[in-house]
Amino acid sequence: MQRHELVEKILDVKRDKDLTWEAIADAIGGYSKLFLITALLGQMPLPKREAEKAAALFDLTDSERKMLMEVPYRGESSLTPPTDPTLYRFFEAMMVFGPSMKEAIHEEFGDGIMSAIDFDLKLEREPNDAGDRVKITMNGKFLPYRYHSPRNGAPALGYKQKP
């Protein structure tokens, strides 16, 4: 079985049992709903305890349970640009606002990136009279670039320096 086939099996069981992601997250526990969705969609490994609970919930074989625990090849099936309208809007938002966020990160922190490994993601519904809003918070550790072989007191990392 390939990972994408396991994801389809999980989605079939979710549909057949009329499960919501909220109910799935409550049943498996241990992590945020978004992390568990990400793992069940094949983009993160599940620790043993959560994989066992997921296997029971989705009637998975032992081999499928073990696959849930394996480190996946992330982003393997992603189209660029994505064709799904919701995913495309995220892509579009990064194309439009990504360069300004990059500039703001560099001005505030220095030469580096926001980690997507040491990272937290939250999604909230924000009521609004003009129509409810989707509020997404990405919270990643700043990782400065490492400058190779600094000499004579030159900085080794790309942290912002005082002018």
Chimera marker file (.cmm) of the C-alpha trace (Angstrom):
<marker_set name="trace">
<marker id="1" x="0.000" y="0.000" z="0.000" r="1" g="1" b="0" radius="0.5"/>
<marker id="2" x="1.173" y="3.529" z="-0.733" r="1" g="1" b="0" radius="0.5"/>
<marker id="3" x="0.563" y="6.465" z="1.574" r="1" g="1" b="0" radius="0.5"/>
<marker id="4" x="-2.010" y="8.093" z="-0.712" r="1" g="1" b="0" radius="0.5"/>
<marker id="5" x="-4.022" y="4.839" z="-0.651" r="1" g="1" b="0" radius="0.5"/>
<marker id="6" x="-4.006" y="4.866" z="3.145" r="1" g="1" b="0" radius="0.5"/>
<marker id="7" x="-5.212" y="8.485" z="3.114" r="1" g="1" b="0" radius="0.5"/>
<marker id="8" x="-8.072" y="7.498" z="0.788" r="1" g="1" b="0" radius="0.5"/>
<marker id="9" x="-8.978" y="4.609" z="3.095" r="1" g="1" b="0" radius="0.5"/>
<marker id="10" x="-9.052" y="6.950" z="6.099" r="1" g="1" b="0" radius="0.5"/>
<marker id="11" x="-11.250" y="9.425" z="4.207" r="1" g="1" b="0" radius="0.5"/>
<marker id="12" x="-13.587" y="6.603" z="3.147" r="1" g="1" b="0" radius="0.5"/>
<marker id="13" x="-13.985" y="5.431" z="6.755" r="1" g="1" b="0" radius="0.5"/>
<marker id="14" x="-14.467" y="9.038" z="7.910" r="1" g="1" b="0" radius="0.5"/>
<marker id="15" x="-17.259" y="9.386" z="5.365" r="1" g="1" b="0" radius="0.5"/>
<marker id="16" x="-18.810" y="5.979" z="6.074" r="1" g="1" b="0" radius="0.5"/>
<marker id="17" x="-18.874" y="6.577" z="9.839" r="1" g="1" b="0" radius="0.5"/>
<marker id="18" x="-20.052" y="10.210" z="9.457" r="1" g="1" b="0" radius="0.5"/>
<marker id="19" x="-17.067" y="11.393" z="11.513" r="1" g="1" b="0" radius="0.5"/>
<marker id="20" x="-16.009" y="15.013" z="11.789" r="1" g="1" b="0" radius="0.5"/>
<marker id="21" x="-12.379" y="16.053" z="12.161" r="1" g="1" b="0" radius="0.5"/>
<marker id="22" x="-13.324" y="17.380" z="15.594" r="1" g="1" b="0" radius="0.5"/>
<marker id="23" x="-14.651" y="13.961" z="16.647" r="1" g="1" b="0" radius="0.5"/>
<marker id="24" x="-11.577" y="12.254" z="15.186" r="1" g="1" b="0" radius="0.5"/>
<marker id="25" x="-9.250" y="14.616" z="17.077" r="1" g="1" b="0" radius="0.5"/>
<marker id="26" x="-11.187" y="13.993" z="20.300" r="1" g="1" b="0" radius="0.5"/>
<marker id="27" x="-10.985" y="10.214" z="19.807" r="1" g="1" b="0" radius="0.5"/>
<marker id="28" x="-7.256" y="10.154" z="19.012" r="1" g="1" b="0" radius="0.5"/>
<marker id="29" x="-6.176" y="12.987" z="21.322" r="1" g="1" b="0" radius="0.5"/>
<marker id="30" x="-2.644" y="14.020" z="22.154" r="1" g="1" b="0" radius="0.5"/>
<marker id="31" x="-2.307" y="16.844" z="19.623" r="1" g="1" b="0" radius="0.5"/>
<marker id="32" x="-4.198" y="19.698" z="18.002" r="1" g="1" b="0" radius="0.5"/>
<marker id="33" x="-6.933" y="18.956" z="15.514" r="1" g="1" b="0" radius="0.5"/>
<marker id="34" x="-4.870" y="20.537" z="12.698" r="1" g="1" b="0" radius="0.5"/>
<marker id="35" x="-1.832" y="18.394" z="13.497" r="1" g="1" b="0" radius="0.5"/>
<marker id="36" x="-3.939" y="15.230" z="13.519" r="1" g="1" b="0" radius="0.5"/>
<marker id="37" x="-5.633" y="16.164" z="10.238" r="1" g="1" b="0" radius="0.5"/>
<marker id="38" x="-2.200" y="16.806" z="8.731" r="1" g="1" b="0" radius="0.5"/>
<marker id="39" x="-0.958" y="13.416" z="9.926" r="1" g="1" b="0" radius="0.5"/>
<marker id="40" x="-4.040" y="11.548" z="8.711" r="1" g="1" b="0" radius="0.5"/>
<marker id="41" x="-3.688" y="13.248" z="5.334" r="1" g="1" b="0" radius="0.5"/>
<marker id="42" x="-0.201" y="11.770" z="5.154" r="1" g="1" b="0" radius="0.5"/>
<marker id="43" x="1.977" y="14.800" z="5.850" r="1" g="1" b="0" radius="0.5"/>
<marker id="44" x="3.191" y="14.073" z="9.408" r="1" g="1" b="0" radius="0.5"/>
<marker id="45" x="3.974" y="10.868" z="11.313" r="1" g="1" b="0" radius="0.5"/>
<marker id="46" x="1.827" y="9.906" z="14.275" r="1" g="1" b="0" radius="0.5"/>
<marker id="47" x="3.477" y="8.780" z="17.514" r="1" g="1" b="0" radius="0.5"/>
<marker id="48" x="2.730" y="5.188" z="18.523" r="1" g="1" b="0" radius="0.5"/>
<marker id="49" x="-0.072" y="5.930" z="21.018" r="1" g="1" b="0" radius="0.5"/>
<marker id="50" x="-1.985" y="8.120" z="18.558" r="1" g="1" b="0" radius="0.5"/>
<marker id="51" x="-1.337" y="5.724" z="15.663" r="1" g="1" b="0" radius="0.5"/>
<marker id="52" x="-2.849" y="2.903" z="17.725" r="1" g="1" b="0" radius="0.5"/>
<marker id="53" x="-5.951" y="4.975" z="18.463" r="1" g="1" b="0" radius="0.5"/>
<marker id="54" x="-6.250" y="5.998" z="14.798" r="1" g="1" b="0" radius="0.5"/>
<marker id="55" x="-5.849" y="2.391" z="13.686" r="1" g="1" b="0" radius="0.5"/>
<marker id="56" x="-8.702" y="1.318" z="15.977" r="1" g="1" b="0" radius="0.5"/>
<marker id="57" x="-10.914" y="4.214" z="14.865" r="1" g="1" b="0" radius="0.5"/>
<marker id="58" x="-10.326" y="3.607" z="11.153" r="1" g="1" b="0" radius="0.5"/>
<marker id="59" x="-10.151" y="-0.220" z="11.280" r="1" g="1" b="0" radius="0.5"/>
<marker id="60" x="-6.581" y="-0.244" z="9.956" r="1" g="1" b="0" radius="0.5"/>
<marker id="61" x="-4.284" y="-3.227" z="9.622" r="1" g="1" b="0" radius="0.5"/>
<marker id="62" x="-1.077" y="-3.444" z="11.621" r="1" g="1" b="0" radius="0.5"/>
<marker id="63" x="0.900" y="-2.533" z="8.499" r="1" g="1" b="0" radius="0.5"/>
<marker id="64" x="-1.291" y="0.540" z="7.936" r="1" g="1" b="0" radius="0.5"/>
<marker id="65" x="-0.856" y="1.554" z="11.597" r="1" g="1" b="0" radius="0.5"/>
<marker id="66" x="2.901" y="1.332" z="11.161" r="1" g="1" b="0" radius="0.5"/>
<marker id="67" x="2.694" y="3.447" z="8.008" r="1" g="1" b="0" radius="0.5"/>
<marker id="68" x="0.977" y="6.187" z="10.052" r="1" g="1" b="0" radius="0.5"/>
<marker id="69" x="4.117" y="6.238" z="12.216" r="1" g="1" b="0" radius="0.5"/>
<marker id="70" x="6.584" y="6.546" z="9.312" r="1" g="1" b="0" radius="0.5"/>
<marker id="71" x="8.113" y="9.885" z="8.351" r="1" g="1" b="0" radius="0.5"/>
<marker id="72" x="6.324" y="10.822" z="5.108" r="1" g="1" b="0" radius="0.5"/>
<marker id="73" x="7.614" y="12.317" z="1.915" r="1" g="1" b="0" radius="0.5"/>
<marker id="74" x="5.929" y="15.664" z="2.450" r="1" g="1" b="0" radius="0.5"/>
<marker id="75" x="4.282" y="17.644" z="-0.323" r="1" g="1" b="0" radius="0.5"/>
<marker id="76" x="4.761" y="14.806" z="-2.804" r="1" g="1" b="0" radius="0.5"/>
<marker id="77" x="1.345" y="15.117" z="-4.418" r="1" g="1" b="0" radius="0.5"/>
<marker id="78" x="1.064" y="18.904" z="-4.327" r="1" g="1" b="0" radius="0.5"/>
<marker id="79" x="0.454" y="20.693" z="-7.599" r="1" g="1" b="0" radius="0.5"/>
<marker id="80" x="2.048" y="24.083" z="-8.120" r="1" g="1" b="0" radius="0.5"/>
<marker id="81" x="0.035" y="26.134" z="-8.392" r="1" g="1" b="0" radius="0.5"/>
<marker id="82" x="-2.686" y="24.148" z="-6.674" r="1" g="1" b="0" radius="0.5"/>
<marker id="83" x="-5.940" y="23.667" z="-8.561" r="1" g="1" b="0" radius="0.5"/>
<marker id="84" x="-8.195" y="23.406" z="-5.508" r="1" g="1" b="0" radius="0.5"/>
<marker id="85" x="-9.704" y="26.881" z="-4.946" r="1" g="1" b="0" radius="0.5"/>
<marker id="86" x="-9.033" y="26.949" z="-1.193" r="1" g="1" b="0" radius="0.5"/>
<marker id="87" x="-5.422" y="25.825" z="-1.595" r="1" g="1" b="0" radius="0.5"/>
<marker id="88" x="-4.968" y="28.222" z="-4.508" r="1" g="1" b="0" radius="0.5"/>
<marker id="89" x="-6.039" y="31.147" z="-2.287" r="1" g="1" b="0" radius="0.5"/>
<marker id="90" x="-3.319" y="30.232" z="0.225" r="1" g="1" b="0" radius="0.5"/>
<marker id="91" x="-0.849" y="30.053" z="-2.652" r="1" g="1" b="0" radius="0.5"/>
<marker id="92" x="-2.137" y="33.395" z="-3.962" r="1" g="1" b="0" radius="0.5"/>
<marker id="93" x="-1.870" y="34.988" z="-0.507" r="1" g="1" b="0" radius="0.5"/>
<marker id="94" x="1.777" y="33.887" z="-0.274" r="1" g="1" b="0" radius="0.5"/>
<marker id="95" x="2.506" y="35.181" z="-3.795" r="1" g="1" b="0" radius="0.5"/>
<marker id="96" x="0.988" y="38.557" z="-2.919" r="1" g="1" b="0" radius="0.5"/>
<marker id="97" x="1.903" y="38.974" z="0.754" r="1" g="1" b="0" radius="0.5"/>
<marker id="98" x="4.895" y="36.594" z="1.011" r="1" g="1" b="0" radius="0.5"/>
<marker id="99" x="7.485" y="39.128" z="-0.188" r="1" g="1" b="0" radius="0.5"/>
<marker id="100" x="6.290" y="41.760" z="2.305" r="1" g="1" b="0" radius="0.5"/>
<marker id="101" x="6.247" y="39.212" z="5.145" r="1" g="1" b="0" radius="0.5"/>
<marker id="102" x="9.788" y="38.180" z="4.136" r="1" g="1" b="0" radius="0.5"/>
<marker id="103" x="10.938" y="41.807" z="4.254" r="1" g="1" b="0" radius="0.5"/>
<marker id="104" x="9.291" y="42.352" z="7.632" r="1" g="1" b="0" radius="0.5"/>
<marker id="105" x="10.876" y="39.174" z="9.063" r="1" g="1" b="0" radius="0.5"/>
<marker id="106" x="14.324" y="40.232" z="7.853" r="1" g="1" b="0" radius="0.5"/>
<marker id="107" x="13.934" y="43.742" z="9.191" r="1" g="1" b="0" radius="0.5"/>
<marker id="108" x="12.785" y="42.491" z="12.601" r="1" g="1" b="0" radius="0.5"/>
<marker id="109" x="14.962" y="39.378" z="13.058" r="1" g="1" b="0" radius="0.5"/>
<marker id="110" x="17.767" y="39.445" z="10.497" r="1" g="1" b="0" radius="0.5"/>
<marker id="111" x="18.806" y="37.025" z="7.769" r="1" g="1" b="0" radius="0.5"/>
<marker id="112" x="16.911" y="33.803" z="8.303" r="1" g="1" b="0" radius="0.5"/>
<marker id="113" x="13.641" y="31.957" z="7.952" r="1" g="1" b="0" radius="0.5"/>
<marker id="114" x="10.571" y="30.988" z="9.941" r="1" g="1" b="0" radius="0.5"/>
<marker id="115" x="10.726" y="27.306" z="10.768" r="1" g="1" b="0" radius="0.5"/>
<marker id="116" x="7.931" y="25.047" z="9.592" r="1" g="1" b="0" radius="0.5"/>
<marker id="117" x="9.431" y="22.327" z="11.817" r="1" g="1" b="0" radius="0.5"/>
<marker id="118" x="9.464" y="24.165" z="15.167" r="1" g="1" b="0" radius="0.5"/>
<marker id="119" x="6.014" y="25.453" z="14.258" r="1" g="1" b="0" radius="0.5"/>
<marker id="120" x="2.465" y="25.787" z="15.499" r="1" g="1" b="0" radius="0.5"/>
<marker id="121" x="-0.644" y="26.408" z="13.436" r="1" g="1" b="0" radius="0.5"/>
<marker id="122" x="-4.048" y="27.585" z="14.610" r="1" g="1" b="0" radius="0.5"/>
<marker id="123" x="-7.273" y="28.140" z="12.731" r="1" g="1" b="0" radius="0.5"/>
<marker id="124" x="-10.173" y="30.027" z="14.261" r="1" g="1" b="0" radius="0.5"/>
<marker id="125" x="-13.569" y="31.268" z="13.153" r="1" g="1" b="0" radius="0.5"/>
<marker id="126" x="-13.875" y="34.976" z="13.856" r="1" g="1" b="0" radius="0.5"/>
<marker id="127" x="-17.453" y="36.312" z="13.826" r="1" g="1" b="0" radius="0.5"/>
<marker id="128" x="-17.932" y="39.413" z="11.682" r="1" g="1" b="0" radius="0.5"/>
<marker id="129" x="-21.103" y="41.278" z="10.705" r="1" g="1" b="0" radius="0.5"/>
<marker id="130" x="-19.938" y="41.356" z="7.078" r="1" g="1" b="0" radius="0.5"/>
<marker id="131" x="-19.380" y="37.572" z="7.096" r="1" g="1" b="0" radius="0.5"/>
<marker id="132" x="-17.363" y="35.333" z="9.369" r="1" g="1" b="0" radius="0.5"/>
<marker id="133" x="-13.599" y="35.427" z="8.910" r="1" g="1" b="0" radius="0.5"/>
<marker id="134" x="-10.981" y="32.684" z="8.812" r="1" g="1" b="0" radius="0.5"/>
<marker id="135" x="-8.192" y="33.540" z="11.247" r="1" g="1" b="0" radius="0.5"/>
<marker id="136" x="-4.977" y="31.593" z="10.730" r="1" g="1" b="0" radius="0.5"/>
<marker id="137" x="-1.970" y="31.934" z="13.017" r="1" g="1" b="0" radius="0.5"/>
<marker id="138" x="1.384" y="30.524" z="11.951" r="1" g="1" b="0" radius="0.5"/>
<marker id="139" x="3.938" y="30.546" z="14.748" r="1" g="1" b="0" radius="0.5"/>
<marker id="140" x="7.419" y="29.368" z="13.807" r="1" g="1" b="0" radius="0.5"/>
<marker id="141" x="10.813" y="29.699" z="15.427" r="1" g="1" b="0" radius="0.5"/>
<marker id="142" x="13.196" y="32.137" z="13.705" r="1" g="1" b="0" radius="0.5"/>
<marker id="143" x="16.165" y="30.257" z="12.295" r="1" g="1" b="0" radius="0.5"/>
<marker id="144" x="19.071" y="32.516" z="11.349" r="1" g="1" b="0" radius="0.5"/>
<marker id="145" x="21.242" y="31.588" z="8.407" r="1" g="1" b="0" radius="0.5"/>
<marker id="146" x="24.666" y="30.308" z="9.395" r="1" g="1" b="0" radius="0.5"/>
<marker id="147" x="27.496" y="32.165" z="7.726" r="1" g="1" b="0" radius="0.5"/>
<marker id="148" x="30.346" y="29.883" z="6.750" r="1" g="1" b="0" radius="0.5"/>
<marker id="149" x="33.741" y="30.134" z="8.393" r="1" g="1" b="0" radius="0.5"/>
<marker id="150" x="33.497" y="33.570" z="10.039" r="1" g="1" b="0" radius="0.5"/>
<marker id="151" x="36.848" y="35.133" z="10.896" r="1" g="1" b="0" radius="0.5"/>
<marker id="152" x="38.135" y="38.015" z="12.964" r="1" g="1" b="0" radius="0.5"/>
<marker id="153" x="34.948" y="38.487" z="14.988" r="1" g="1" b="0" radius="0.5"/>
<marker id="154" x="32.590" y="38.360" z="11.973" r="1" g="1" b="0" radius="0.5"/>
<marker id="155" x="29.121" y="37.140" z="12.998" r="1" g="1" b="0" radius="0.5"/>
<marker id="156" x="28.446" y="33.431" z="12.506" r="1" g="1" b="0" radius="0.5"/>
<marker id="157" x="24.655" y="33.774" z="12.364" r="1" g="1" b="0" radius="0.5"/>
<marker id="158" x="22.316" y="36.094" z="10.499" r="1" g="1" b="0" radius="0.5"/>
<marker id="159" x="20.673" y="37.685" z="13.537" r="1" g="1" b="0" radius="0.5"/>
<marker id="160" x="19.788" y="41.364" z="13.147" r="1" g="1" b="0" radius="0.5"/>
<marker id="161" x="22.628" y="43.619" z="14.164" r="1" g="1" b="0" radius="0.5"/>
<marker id="162" x="22.400" y="47.164" z="15.434" r="1" g="1" b="0" radius="0.5"/>
<marker id="163" x="23.473" y="49.657" z="12.768" r="1" g="1" b="0" radius="0.5"/>
<link id1="1" id2="2" r="1" g="1" b="0" radius="0.2"/>
<link id1="2" id2="3" r="1" g="1" b="0" radius="0.2"/>
<link id1="3" id2="4" r="1" g="1" b="0" radius="0.2"/>
<link id1="4" id2="5" r="1" g="1" b="0" radius="0.2"/>
<link id1="5" id2="6" r="1" g="1" b="0" radius="0.2"/>
<link id1="6" id2="7" r="1" g="1" b="0" radius="0.2"/>
<link id1="7" id2="8" r="1" g="1" b="0" radius="0.2"/>
<link id1="8" id2="9" r="1" g="1" b="0" radius="0.2"/>
<link id1="9" id2="10" r="1" g="1" b="0" radius="0.2"/>
<link id1="10" id2="11" r="1" g="1" b="0" radius="0.2"/>
<link id1="11" id2="12" r="1" g="1" b="0" radius="0.2"/>
<link id1="12" id2="13" r="1" g="1" b="0" radius="0.2"/>
<link id1="13" id2="14" r="1" g="1" b="0" radius="0.2"/>
<link id1="14" id2="15" r="1" g="1" b="0" radius="0.2"/>
<link id1="15" id2="16" r="1" g="1" b="0" radius="0.2"/>
<link id1="16" id2="17" r="1" g="1" b="0" radius="0.2"/>
<link id1="17" id2="18" r="1" g="1" b="0" radius="0.2"/>
<link id1="18" id2="19" r="1" g="1" b="0" radius="0.2"/>
<link id1="19" id2="20" r="1" g="1" b="0" radius="0.2"/>
<link id1="20" id2="21" r="1" g="1" b="0" radius="0.2"/>
<link id1="21" id2="22" r="1" g="1" b="0" radius="0.2"/>
<link id1="22" id2="23" r="1" g="1" b="0" radius="0.2"/>
<link id1="23" id2="24" r="1" g="1" b="0" radius="0.2"/>
<link id1="24" id2="25" r="1" g="1" b="0" radius="0.2"/>
<link id1="25" id2="26" r="1" g="1" b="0" radius="0.2"/>
<link id1="26" id2="27" r="1" g="1" b="0" radius="0.2"/>
<link id1="27" id2="28" r="1" g="1" b="0" radius="0.2"/>
<link id1="28" id2="29" r="1" g="1" b="0" radius="0.2"/>
<link id1="29" id2="30" r="1" g="1" b="0" radius="0.2"/>
<link id1="30" id2="31" r="1" g="1" b="0" radius="0.2"/>
<link id1="31" id2="32" r="1" g="1" b="0" radius="0.2"/>
<link id1="32" id2="33" r="1" g="1" b="0" radius="0.2"/>
<link id1="33" id2="34" r="1" g="1" b="0" radius="0.2"/>
<link id1="34" id2="35" r="1" g="1" b="0" radius="0.2"/>
<link id1="35" id2="36" r="1" g="1" b="0" radius="0.2"/>
<link id1="36" id2="37" r="1" g="1" b="0" radius="0.2"/>
<link id1="37" id2="38" r="1" g="1" b="0" radius="0.2"/>
<link id1="38" id2="39" r="1" g="1" b="0" radius="0.2"/>
<link id1="39" id2="40" r="1" g="1" b="0" radius="0.2"/>
<link id1="40" id2="41" r="1" g="1" b="0" radius="0.2"/>
<link id1="41" id2="42" r="1" g="1" b="0" radius="0.2"/>
<link id1="42" id2="43" r="1" g="1" b="0" radius="0.2"/>
<link id1="43" id2="44" r="1" g="1" b="0" radius="0.2"/>
<link id1="44" id2="45" r="1" g="1" b="0" radius="0.2"/>
<link id1="45" id2="46" r="1" g="1" b="0" radius="0.2"/>
<link id1="46" id2="47" r="1" g="1" b="0" radius="0.2"/>
<link id1="47" id2="48" r="1" g="1" b="0" radius="0.2"/>
<link id1="48" id2="49" r="1" g="1" b="0" radius="0.2"/>
<link id1="49" id2="50" r="1" g="1" b="0" radius="0.2"/>
<link id1="50" id2="51" r="1" g="1" b="0" radius="0.2"/>
<link id1="51" id2="52" r="1" g="1" b="0" radius="0.2"/>
<link id1="52" id2="53" r="1" g="1" b="0" radius="0.2"/>
<link id1="53" id2="54" r="1" g="1" b="0" radius="0.2"/>
<link id1="54" id2="55" r="1" g="1" b="0" radius="0.2"/>
<link id1="55" id2="56" r="1" g="1" b="0" radius="0.2"/>
<link id1="56" id2="57" r="1" g="1" b="0" radius="0.2"/>
<link id1="57" id2="58" r="1" g="1" b="0" radius="0.2"/>
<link id1="58" id2="59" r="1" g="1" b="0" radius="0.2"/>
<link id1="59" id2="60" r="1" g="1" b="0" radius="0.2"/>
<link id1="60" id2="61" r="1" g="1" b="0" radius="0.2"/>
<link id1="61" id2="62" r="1" g="1" b="0" radius="0.2"/>
<link id1="62" id2="63" r="1" g="1" b="0" radius="0.2"/>
<link id1="63" id2="64" r="1" g="1" b="0" radius="0.2"/>
<link id1="64" id2="65" r="1" g="1" b="0" radius="0.2"/>
<link id1="65" id2="66" r="1" g="1" b="0" radius="0.2"/>
<link id1="66" id2="67" r="1" g="1" b="0" radius="0.2"/>
<link id1="67" id2="68" r="1" g="1" b="0" radius="0.2"/>
<link id1="68" id2="69" r="1" g="1" b="0" radius="0.2"/>
<link id1="69" id2="70" r="1" g="1" b="0" radius="0.2"/>
<link id1="70" id2="71" r="1" g="1" b="0" radius="0.2"/>
<link id1="71" id2="72" r="1" g="1" b="0" radius="0.2"/>
<link id1="72" id2="73" r="1" g="1" b="0" radius="0.2"/>
<link id1="73" id2="74" r="1" g="1" b="0" radius="0.2"/>
<link id1="74" id2="75" r="1" g="1" b="0" radius="0.2"/>
<link id1="75" id2="76" r="1" g="1" b="0" radius="0.2"/>
<link id1="76" id2="77" r="1" g="1" b="0" radius="0.2"/>
<link id1="77" id2="78" r="1" g="1" b="0" radius="0.2"/>
<link id1="78" id2="79" r="1" g="1" b="0" radius="0.2"/>
<link id1="79" id2="80" r="1" g="1" b="0" radius="0.2"/>
<link id1="80" id2="81" r="1" g="1" b="0" radius="0.2"/>
<link id1="81" id2="82" r="1" g="1" b="0" radius="0.2"/>
<link id1="82" id2="83" r="1" g="1" b="0" radius="0.2"/>
<link id1="83" id2="84" r="1" g="1" b="0" radius="0.2"/>
<link id1="84" id2="85" r="1" g="1" b="0" radius="0.2"/>
<link id1="85" id2="86" r="1" g="1" b="0" radius="0.2"/>
<link id1="86" id2="87" r="1" g="1" b="0" radius="0.2"/>
<link id1="87" id2="88" r="1" g="1" b="0" radius="0.2"/>
<link id1="88" id2="89" r="1" g="1" b="0" radius="0.2"/>
<link id1="89" id2="90" r="1" g="1" b="0" radius="0.2"/>
<link id1="90" id2="91" r="1" g="1" b="0" radius="0.2"/>
<link id1="91" id2="92" r="1" g="1" b="0" radius="0.2"/>
<link id1="92" id2="93" r="1" g="1" b="0" radius="0.2"/>
<link id1="93" id2="94" r="1" g="1" b="0" radius="0.2"/>
<link id1="94" id2="95" r="1" g="1" b="0" radius="0.2"/>
<link id1="95" id2="96" r="1" g="1" b="0" radius="0.2"/>
<link id1="96" id2="97" r="1" g="1" b="0" radius="0.2"/>
<link id1="97" id2="98" r="1" g="1" b="0" radius="0.2"/>
<link id1="98" id2="99" r="1" g="1" b="0" radius="0.2"/>
<link id1="99" id2="100" r="1" g="1" b="0" radius="0.2"/>
<link id1="100" id2="101" r="1" g="1" b="0" radius="0.2"/>
<link id1="101" id2="102" r="1" g="1" b="0" radius="0.2"/>
<link id1="102" id2="103" r="1" g="1" b="0" radius="0.2"/>
<link id1="103" id2="104" r="1" g="1" b="0" radius="0.2"/>
<link id1="104" id2="105" r="1" g="1" b="0" radius="0.2"/>
<link id1="105" id2="106" r="1" g="1" b="0" radius="0.2"/>
<link id1="106" id2="107" r="1" g="1" b="0" radius="0.2"/>
<link id1="107" id2="108" r="1" g="1" b="0" radius="0.2"/>
<link id1="108" id2="109" r="1" g="1" b="0" radius="0.2"/>
<link id1="109" id2="110" r="1" g="1" b="0" radius="0.2"/>
<link id1="110" id2="111" r="1" g="1" b="0" radius="0.2"/>
<link id1="111" id2="112" r="1" g="1" b="0" radius="0.2"/>
<link id1="112" id2="113" r="1" g="1" b="0" radius="0.2"/>
<link id1="113" id2="114" r="1" g="1" b="0" radius="0.2"/>
<link id1="114" id2="115" r="1" g="1" b="0" radius="0.2"/>
<link id1="115" id2="116" r="1" g="1" b="0" radius="0.2"/>
<link id1="116" id2="117" r="1" g="1" b="0" radius="0.2"/>
<link id1="117" id2="118" r="1" g="1" b="0" radius="0.2"/>
<link id1="118" id2="119" r="1" g="1" b="0" radius="0.2"/>
<link id1="119" id2="120" r="1" g="1" b="0" radius="0.2"/>
<link id1="120" id2="121" r="1" g="1" b="0" radius="0.2"/>
<link id1="121" id2="122" r="1" g="1" b="0" radius="0.2"/>
<link id1="122" id2="123" r="1" g="1" b="0" radius="0.2"/>
<link id1="123" id2="124" r="1" g="1" b="0" radius="0.2"/>
<link id1="124" id2="125" r="1" g="1" b="0" radius="0.2"/>
<link id1="125" id2="126" r="1" g="1" b="0" radius="0.2"/>
<link id1="126" id2="127" r="1" g="1" b="0" radius="0.2"/>
<link id1="127" id2="128" r="1" g="1" b="0" radius="0.2"/>
<link id1="128" id2="129" r="1" g="1" b="0" radius="0.2"/>
<link id1="129" id2="130" r="1" g="1" b="0" radius="0.2"/>
<link id1="130" id2="131" r="1" g="1" b="0" radius="0.2"/>
<link id1="131" id2="132" r="1" g="1" b="0" radius="0.2"/>
<link id1="132" id2="133" r="1" g="1" b="0" radius="0.2"/>
<link id1="133" id2="134" r="1" g="1" b="0" radius="0.2"/>
<link id1="134" id2="135" r="1" g="1" b="0" radius="0.2"/>
<link id1="135" id2="136" r="1" g="1" b="0" radius="0.2"/>
<link id1="136" id2="137" r="1" g="1" b="0" radius="0.2"/>
<link id1="137" id2="138" r="1" g="1" b="0" radius="0.2"/>
<link id1="138" id2="139" r="1" g="1" b="0" radius="0.2"/>
<link id1="139" id2="140" r="1" g="1" b="0" radius="0.2"/>
<link id1="140" id2="141" r="1" g="1" b="0" radius="0.2"/>
<link id1="141" id2="142" r="1" g="1" b="0" radius="0.2"/>
<link id1="142" id2="143" r="1" g="1" b="0" radius="0.2"/>
<link id1="143" id2="144" r="1" g="1" b="0" radius="0.2"/>
<link id1="144" id2="145" r="1" g="1" b="0" radius="0.2"/>
<link id1="145" id2="146" r="1" g="1" b="0" radius="0.2"/>
<link id1="146" id2="147" r="1" g="1" b="0" radius="0.2"/>
<link id1="147" id2="148" r="1" g="1" b="0" radius="0.2"/>
<link id1="148" id2="149" r="1" g="1" b="0" radius="0.2"/>
<link id1="149" id2="150" r="1" g="1" b="0" radius="0.2"/>
<link id1="150" id2="151" r="1" g="1" b="0" radius="0.2"/>
<link id1="151" id2="152" r="1" g="1" b="0" radius="0.2"/>
<link id1="152" id2="153" r="1" g="1" b="0" radius="0.2"/>
<link id1="153" id2="154" r="1" g="1" b="0" radius="0.2"/>
<link id1="154" id2="155" r="1" g="1" b="0" radius="0.2"/>
<link id1="155" id2="156" r="1" g="1" b="0" radius="0.2"/>
<link id1="156" id2="157" r="1" g="1" b="0" radius="0.2"/>
<link id1="157" id2="158" r="1" g="1" b="0" radius="0.2"/>
<link id1="158" id2="159" r="1" g="1" b="0" radius="0.2"/>
<link id1="159" id2="160" r="1" g="1" b="0" radius="0.2"/>
<link id1="160" id2="161" r="1" g="1" b="0" radius="0.2"/>
<link id1="161" id2="162" r="1" g="1" b="0" radius="0.2"/>
<link id1="162" id2="163" r="1" g="1" b="0" radius="0.2"/>
</marker_set>
